[in-house]
Amino acid sequence: MSEEAKYQILFVADNPEQQYGLRALLTQNGHMVHCRDTLVGGLQFLMVQELDLVLVDATLEGSRGIEFCQALRNDPKHQGLPLVM
């Protein structure tokens, strides 16, 4: 990408097809999309990267998408980060 990304987005989903499709769509619109396929991987990435938005698959690792969202909301550093499930 030659220009700076509009938004830094994390997509946490364990389905490679979902990751590929959403990344392609959002990248075409100028965003930088980082994909992680586990709850732990997503939380670890949040510790080292400034983000503008987090997208989470509700069925992540069975039904752990809700756990991911709760962990994010319980962390004072990320309470204001927009989150879509």
N, C-alpha and C positions, 0 to 999 in steps of 0.2 A: 504494500500500500504506500503510495508516494506521499500523500497528505497525512497529516495527523488525524487519528481516529476521532470521530465525534464523541463517542462514549466507549468506555471500557466496561464490558459486560461479562459476567461469569454465568455459564450455563452448566448446571449440575444435573446430569442425566446418565443412566447406565445403558441407554440404547444408542448404539453408534449411528443408526439411521437418523434419529432425532437430532443428534449432535451435528451431523453433516448438513442436514437440511436447514436447521436454524442458523448455523454458522454461515452457510452460503447466503441465505437471505439477508442477514444482518450485515455481513461484510460488504455485500453489494451496495448497501445503503450507507457505507462509510464508517461502520462501527468495528471495534476490535472485540472479537469474541474468544474467550478462553473457556475451554470445555474440561470438565472433570467428571469422572464416572463413578465416584464414591463419595459418601458423606465425609469421610476423613480427608480425602483429597481436596474437596471443596473448601472445607474449613481451613486446611493448611494453606491453600492458595490465598484465602482472605487475609491471612496473617502477613503476607509479604507483598500484596498488590493493592494499590488504590483502585477502587471500582466505583462505577456510577449506578450499576444495576445488577441484581442477582436474579436469575431465572432458575427455578427448581422444578424438576419432574416430581409430581406428587407420588408417583409409584417408585421412586428411587429405592433400589435395594428392597423391594417388597412394598413397604409403606413408610420408609424412613425419611421421606421428604419432609414430613411434618416435624420430625426430630431435628432435621437440619434447620428449618425455619425457627424453631424454638431456641436452638442454640444461638442462632444469629441474633434474635431479639433479646436474649439474656446477656449478650456481650455489649457493654456500654459503648465501645468503639463503633459498633455496627448497628445500633438501634435505629438510626435515621436513614440507613441505606435502603433504598427502594428494593422491594422483594416481591416477585411474582411467582406464584405456584401454579 
